[in-house]
Amino acid sequence: MAVPQQGEPTEAEAAGISKRQAKRLAKAAAAAGSGASSSSAAGGPSSGSASTKVKSTPTPAPAPDAEWDAAAFEASSVHAVYDAIAPHFSSTRHSPWPLIPRFLAGMPPGALGADVGCGNGKYMRTRGDAALLGVDRSEPLVRLARDNHEPAAPRNGVAVGDALASGLRHGAFDYAISIATIHHLSTPARRAESVRELVRLVRPLPQGHVASDAEALGAPGRFLIFVWALEQRGQERRRFDEQGREEASTASKAADSAPAEDDMQWRKDQDLLVPWVMQQPSQPPAATDEGKGRNPPDRTDDAPVYQRYYHVFREGELEALVDDAAQTMPAVEVQRHASGWERGNWWGVWDVREAAR
């Protein structure tokens, strides 16, 4: 890691983070066992060594105070991280979560959708007879989405854009989706603003409109949100292995054993730093007792570790967030169509309607 010369800004300061905030980030990263400095806490990697155990369990994020700069914190603890890990991250993100294709299947041919926080664009191949425009803050992920998916789905398009200000046209879309994005925003106000951005994009339904298929999850005039859940419910306890993959333990294992340390951490805290440990191609995964080739939760090698910020949602919090955000949009009515828990995530679908006059 390069050492700044006298008078030069550190990486943390260049990211817009105060020295005090950088120290708090470094302290939080150190709590994860990474040995990170202020530079690594500001988006660069930390490394383990032969004598340093790399912990791969979530740790509490630093609590905001009067001097807290949420945008700068997210720039270093979310955006810079995804820019750095984009190819590796994309290689682990190829299978769609089942509920999302079901939502997209409800759209008519020719429908136009917005994917806010599209990542590597894995949902762009779901519907060949419709169009999906994706935006993401990470330029490397946008490039991957374009290279991987646009040739197979030429109707679609991707661009760099923010979940708070996507740059997409107001009311031009039949539907919108936000998958695993809002939980990266570090304050309630910013999370509410991201919901309002989704509402802004969707063309509202007229009052009195009745969906042609009342049982369908997806239909024009709706938006879908997925966020990580605090309540992992044993079946999908998120555990983070050496290569950044989320792994699930079975319900039977959860029932037969005491809660693991990382599960206790999930239940205790909602604002977390979740490590992403970069895969080292020269070091194949160590086989477990079951022979499945998984790495142990902690390693002592020199793999770079990146700390990603997450706000994990409690039961009912997502619905309350959307309700609160909609209160400031008098031109439309936002009505919940369905919501629930799936695979360690809370999700919801809402209708956007013109306000009654």
C-alpha positions as CSV (number, residue, x, y, z in Angstrom):
1,M,0.0,0.0,0.0
2,A,1.5,3.4,-1.0
3,V,2.2,5.7,1.9
4,P,1.1,9.3,1.3
5,Q,3.9,11.9,1.2
6,Q,3.8,14.8,3.6
7,G,1.0,17.1,2.6
8,E,-0.7,14.6,0.4
9,P,-4.3,13.4,1.3
10,T,-4.8,9.9,2.4
11,E,-7.3,7.7,0.5
12,A,-9.8,8.3,3.2
13,E,-9.5,12.1,2.9
14,A,-9.6,11.9,-0.9
15,A,-12.9,10.1,-0.5
16,G,-14.3,13.0,1.4
17,I,-14.0,11.4,4.9
18,S,-12.8,13.4,7.8
19,K,-9.8,12.2,9.8
20,R,-12.1,11.5,12.8
21,Q,-14.5,9.5,10.6
22,A,-11.6,7.6,9.0
23,K,-10.3,6.6,12.4
24,R,-13.7,5.3,13.3
25,L,-13.9,3.3,10.1
26,A,-10.4,1.9,10.7
27,K,-11.5,0.9,14.3
28,A,-14.5,-0.9,12.9
29,A,-12.5,-2.7,10.2
30,A,-9.9,-3.7,12.8
31,A,-12.7,-5.2,14.9
32,A,-13.3,-7.6,11.9
33,G,-9.8,-8.9,12.4
34,S,-8.5,-7.4,9.2
35,G,-5.9,-5.1,10.6
36,A,-7.1,-2.4,8.2
37,S,-5.7,1.1,8.2
38,S,-7.6,4.2,7.5
39,S,-6.9,3.7,3.8
40,S,-8.3,0.2,3.7
41,A,-11.3,1.3,5.6
42,A,-11.9,3.8,2.9
43,G,-12.4,1.2,0.2
44,G,-8.9,-0.3,-0.3
45,P,-8.2,-3.9,0.8
46,S,-6.7,-5.1,4.0
47,S,-4.7,-8.3,4.1
48,G,-4.2,-11.1,6.5
49,S,-0.8,-12.7,7.1
50,A,0.7,-15.9,8.5
51,S,0.0,-14.5,12.0
52,T,-3.3,-12.6,11.3
53,K,-6.5,-14.5,11.0
54,V,-8.9,-13.0,8.4
55,K,-12.4,-13.0,9.9
56,S,-15.2,-13.4,7.5
57,T,-18.2,-12.7,9.8
58,P,-20.1,-9.4,9.9
59,T,-19.1,-6.7,12.4
60,P,-21.0,-3.6,13.6
61,A,-20.5,-0.5,11.4
62,P,-19.5,2.7,13.1
63,A,-22.5,4.7,14.4
64,P,-23.2,8.1,12.8
65,D,-22.7,11.2,14.8
66,A,-23.1,15.0,14.2
67,E,-20.1,15.0,11.9
68,W,-21.1,11.9,9.9
69,D,-21.0,12.3,6.1
70,A,-23.3,9.5,4.8
71,A,-22.4,10.1,1.1
72,A,-18.7,9.9,1.8
73,F,-19.1,6.8,3.9
74,E,-21.0,5.0,1.2
75,A,-18.5,6.2,-1.4
76,S,-15.7,4.4,0.5
77,S,-17.6,1.5,2.1
78,V,-19.9,0.6,-0.8
79,H,-19.0,2.2,-4.1
80,A,-15.3,1.9,-3.9
81,V,-15.6,-1.7,-2.8
82,Y,-17.8,-2.8,-5.7
83,D,-15.5,-1.0,-8.1
84,A,-12.6,-3.0,-6.8
85,I,-14.3,-6.5,-6.6
86,A,-16.6,-6.1,-9.7
87,P,-15.2,-9.1,-11.8
88,H,-15.0,-11.4,-8.8
89,F,-18.4,-10.3,-7.5
90,S,-20.0,-10.7,-11.0
91,S,-18.6,-14.3,-11.3
92,T,-20.7,-15.2,-8.2
93,R,-23.9,-13.5,-9.4
94,H,-25.5,-15.5,-12.2
95,S,-28.6,-17.3,-10.7
96,P,-31.7,-15.1,-10.3
97,W,-33.7,-15.2,-7.1
98,P,-36.9,-17.1,-7.9
99,L,-39.4,-14.5,-7.0
100,I,-37.9,-11.9,-9.3
101,P,-38.5,-13.8,-12.6
102,R,-42.0,-14.5,-11.4
103,F,-42.5,-10.7,-11.0
104,L,-41.1,-10.0,-14.4
105,A,-43.2,-12.8,-16.0
106,G,-46.3,-10.7,-15.2
107,M,-45.4,-7.9,-17.5
108,P,-46.9,-7.8,-21.0
109,P,-44.8,-8.1,-24.1
110,G,-43.1,-4.8,-24.9
111,A,-43.2,-3.6,-21.3
112,L,-40.4,-1.2,-20.3
113,G,-38.8,-1.6,-16.9
114,A,-36.1,0.1,-14.8
115,D,-33.5,-1.9,-12.8
116,V,-32.1,0.5,-10.2
117,G,-28.9,-1.0,-8.9
118,C,-28.6,-3.5,-11.7
119,G,-25.1,-4.8,-10.8
120,N,-23.9,-7.2,-13.5
121,G,-27.3,-7.1,-15.2
122,K,-28.3,-10.7,-14.5
123,Y,-32.0,-10.0,-14.8
124,M,-31.7,-8.6,-18.3
125,R,-32.0,-12.0,-19.9
126,T,-35.3,-12.9,-18.2
127,R,-37.6,-11.4,-20.8
128,G,-36.6,-11.4,-24.4
129,D,-39.9,-9.7,-25.5
130,A,-39.6,-6.7,-23.2
131,A,-37.0,-4.1,-22.4
132,L,-35.1,-3.4,-19.2
133,L,-32.9,-0.4,-18.6
134,G,-30.4,-0.8,-15.8
135,V,-28.4,1.7,-13.8
136,D,-25.7,1.1,-11.3
137,R,-23.3,3.4,-9.4
138,S,-20.3,1.1,-10.2
139,E,-18.9,1.7,-13.7
140,P,-17.0,-1.6,-13.7
141,L,-20.3,-3.5,-13.0
142,V,-22.1,-1.5,-15.7
143,R,-19.4,-2.5,-18.2
144,L,-19.8,-6.1,-17.2
145,A,-23.5,-5.9,-17.6
146,R,-23.2,-4.4,-21.0
147,D,-20.6,-7.0,-22.2
148,N,-22.4,-10.0,-20.7
149,H,-26.0,-9.3,-21.4
150,E,-26.7,-6.7,-24.1
151,P,-25.6,-8.9,-27.0
152,A,-28.2,-11.5,-25.9
153,A,-30.8,-8.9,-25.1
154,P,-30.4,-6.0,-27.5
155,R,-33.6,-4.3,-26.3
156,N,-31.9,-3.6,-23.0
157,G,-29.5,-0.9,-22.0
158,V,-27.3,0.0,-19.0
159,A,-25.7,3.2,-17.7
160,V,-24.0,4.6,-14.7
161,G,-26.6,6.0,-12.3
162,D,-27.4,6.4,-8.6
163,A,-30.2,4.9,-6.6
164,L,-31.0,8.4,-5.3
165,A,-30.9,10.1,-8.7
166,S,-31.0,7.5,-11.5
167,G,-31.1,10.0,-14.4
168,L,-34.0,8.0,-15.9
169,R,-37.1,9.7,-17.2
170,H,-40.0,10.5,-14.9
171,G,-43.0,8.2,-15.2
172,A,-41.6,6.5,-18.3
173,F,-41.6,2.9,-17.0
174,D,-44.2,0.2,-16.7
175,Y,-42.4,-1.1,-13.6
176,A,-39.2,-0.8,-11.6
177,I,-37.1,-3.2,-9.5
178,S,-34.5,-2.6,-6.8
179,I,-32.7,-5.8,-5.9
180,A,-30.2,-5.8,-3.0
181,T,-29.5,-2.1,-3.3
182,I,-31.4,0.0,-0.7
183,H,-29.7,-1.9,2.1
184,H,-26.4,-0.2,1.1
185,L,-27.7,3.3,2.0
186,S,-26.6,4.3,5.5
187,T,-29.4,6.5,6.8
188,P,-33.2,6.3,6.9
189,A,-33.5,9.5,4.9
190,R,-31.4,8.2,2.1
191,R,-33.2,4.9,2.0
192,A,-36.5,6.7,1.8
193,E,-35.2,8.9,-1.0
194,S,-34.3,5.7,-3.0
195,V,-37.9,4.5,-2.6
196,R,-39.2,7.8,-3.9
197,E,-36.9,7.4,-6.9
198,L,-38.5,4.1,-7.8
199,V,-42.0,5.6,-7.4
200,R,-41.0,8.6,-9.6
201,L,-39.9,6.3,-12.4
202,V,-43.2,4.2,-12.6
203,R,-46.0,5.4,-14.8
204,P,-48.9,5.6,-12.3
205,L,-52.1,3.6,-12.9
206,P,-55.4,5.5,-13.1
207,Q,-57.7,5.4,-10.1
208,G,-60.1,2.5,-10.3
209,H,-57.7,0.4,-12.5
210,V,-58.1,-3.4,-11.9
211,A,-55.3,-5.7,-12.8
212,S,-56.2,-8.3,-15.4
213,D,-54.8,-11.1,-13.2
214,A,-55.3,-10.3,-9.6
215,E,-53.2,-13.3,-8.6
216,A,-50.1,-12.2,-10.6
217,L,-47.2,-10.8,-8.6
218,G,-46.0,-8.5,-11.4
219,A,-48.1,-6.1,-13.5
220,P,-47.7,-2.7,-15.0
221,G,-47.7,0.2,-12.5
222,R,-45.7,-1.8,-9.8
223,F,-42.3,-1.8,-8.3
224,L,-40.4,-4.6,-6.5
225,I,-37.8,-4.2,-3.7
226,F,-35.5,-6.8,-2.2
227,V,-33.3,-6.2,0.9
228,W,-31.3,-8.4,3.2
229,A,-33.2,-9.5,6.3
230,L,-32.0,-9.4,9.9
231,E,-34.1,-12.5,10.6
232,Q,-32.2,-15.3,8.8
233,R,-34.5,-17.9,10.3
234,G,-32.0,-20.7,10.4
235,Q,-32.7,-21.9,6.8
236,E,-30.6,-19.2,5.2
237,R,-28.1,-18.0,7.7
238,R,-25.8,-15.8,5.7
239,R,-22.2,-17.0,6.2
240,F,-19.4,-15.5,4.2
241,D,-16.7,-17.8,3.0
242,E,-13.2,-17.0,1.7
243,Q,-14.4,-16.2,-1.8
244,G,-17.2,-13.9,-1.0
245,R,-20.0,-16.4,-1.6
246,E,-23.1,-16.3,0.6
247,E,-23.7,-19.8,1.9
248,A,-26.8,-21.3,3.6
249,S,-26.9,-23.9,6.3
250,T,-29.9,-26.2,6.5
251,A,-32.7,-25.9,9.0
252,S,-31.7,-29.3,10.4
253,K,-28.2,-28.1,11.2
254,A,-29.6,-25.0,12.8
255,A,-31.9,-27.0,14.9
256,D,-29.2,-29.4,16.1
257,S,-26.6,-26.8,17.1
258,A,-26.3,-23.6,19.1
259,P,-26.4,-20.3,17.2
260,A,-23.1,-19.5,15.5
261,E,-21.2,-16.4,16.4
262,D,-22.0,-14.7,13.1
263,D,-25.7,-15.5,13.5
264,M,-25.7,-13.8,16.9
265,Q,-24.0,-10.8,15.3
266,W,-26.8,-10.7,12.7
267,R,-29.4,-10.6,15.4
268,K,-27.7,-8.0,17.5
269,D,-26.9,-5.3,14.9
270,Q,-28.6,-3.9,11.9
271,D,-25.8,-1.8,10.5
272,L,-22.9,-4.0,9.6
273,L,-19.6,-4.2,7.7
274,V,-19.7,-7.5,5.8
275,P,-16.3,-8.7,4.5
276,W,-15.7,-9.7,0.9
277,V,-12.5,-11.8,0.7
278,M,-11.1,-11.8,-2.8
279,Q,-10.5,-15.2,-4.3
280,Q,-6.9,-16.2,-4.7
281,P,-6.7,-18.3,-7.9
282,S,-3.4,-19.9,-6.8
283,Q,-5.0,-21.2,-3.6
284,P,-7.8,-23.7,-4.3
285,P,-10.6,-24.0,-1.6
286,A,-9.7,-26.3,1.2
287,A,-12.0,-29.3,1.5
288,T,-14.2,-29.6,4.6
289,D,-15.1,-32.7,6.4
290,E,-18.0,-33.2,4.1
291,G,-15.6,-32.9,1.1
292,K,-17.6,-30.1,-0.6
293,G,-14.6,-27.9,-1.2
294,R,-15.7,-25.0,1.0
295,N,-13.2,-22.9,2.7
296,P,-13.3,-22.5,6.5
297,P,-14.9,-19.2,7.8
298,D,-11.5,-17.8,8.8
299,R,-8.2,-18.0,7.0
300,T,-4.6,-17.0,7.7
301,D,-3.5,-16.2,4.1
302,D,-2.9,-12.9,2.5
303,A,-6.2,-12.6,0.6
304,P,-7.3,-8.9,0.4
305,V,-10.5,-8.2,2.4
306,Y,-13.0,-5.5,1.6
307,Q,-15.6,-4.3,4.1
308,R,-19.0,-3.6,2.6
309,Y,-21.7,-1.6,4.5
310,Y,-25.2,-3.1,4.9
311,H,-28.3,-2.1,6.8
312,V,-30.2,-5.3,7.4
313,F,-33.9,-4.9,7.7
314,R,-36.2,-6.1,10.5
315,E,-39.6,-7.6,9.9
316,G,-42.0,-4.8,8.9
317,E,-39.3,-2.2,8.4
318,L,-39.4,-2.3,4.6
319,E,-43.2,-1.8,4.5
320,A,-42.8,1.1,6.9
321,L,-40.0,2.7,4.9
322,V,-42.2,2.7,1.7
323,D,-45.2,4.0,3.6
324,D,-43.2,6.9,5.0
325,A,-41.5,7.7,1.7
326,A,-44.9,7.8,-0.1
327,Q,-46.3,10.3,2.4
328,T,-44.2,13.1,0.7
329,M,-45.5,12.3,-2.8
330,P,-49.1,13.8,-2.9
331,A,-49.5,13.3,-6.7
332,V,-49.6,9.5,-6.3
333,E,-50.9,6.8,-4.0
334,V,-48.6,3.9,-3.2
335,Q,-50.4,0.7,-2.2
336,R,-48.8,-2.6,-1.1
337,H,-49.7,-5.5,-3.3
338,A,-47.7,-8.2,-1.6
339,S,-44.7,-8.7,0.7
340,G,-42.8,-11.4,2.5
341,W,-39.6,-13.2,3.3
342,E,-37.5,-15.3,0.9
343,R,-34.1,-16.8,1.3
344,G,-32.9,-14.4,4.0
345,N,-34.4,-11.3,2.3
346,W,-37.5,-9.1,2.9
347,W,-39.3,-8.2,-0.3
348,G,-42.3,-6.2,-1.3
349,V,-44.4,-5.2,-4.4
350,W,-46.3,-2.0,-4.5
351,D,-48.8,-0.4,-6.9
352,V,-48.4,3.2,-7.9
353,R,-51.7,5.0,-8.7
354,E,-52.7,8.5,-9.5
355,A,-53.9,10.3,-6.4
356,A,-57.7,10.7,-6.0
357,R,-59.0,14.2,-6.8
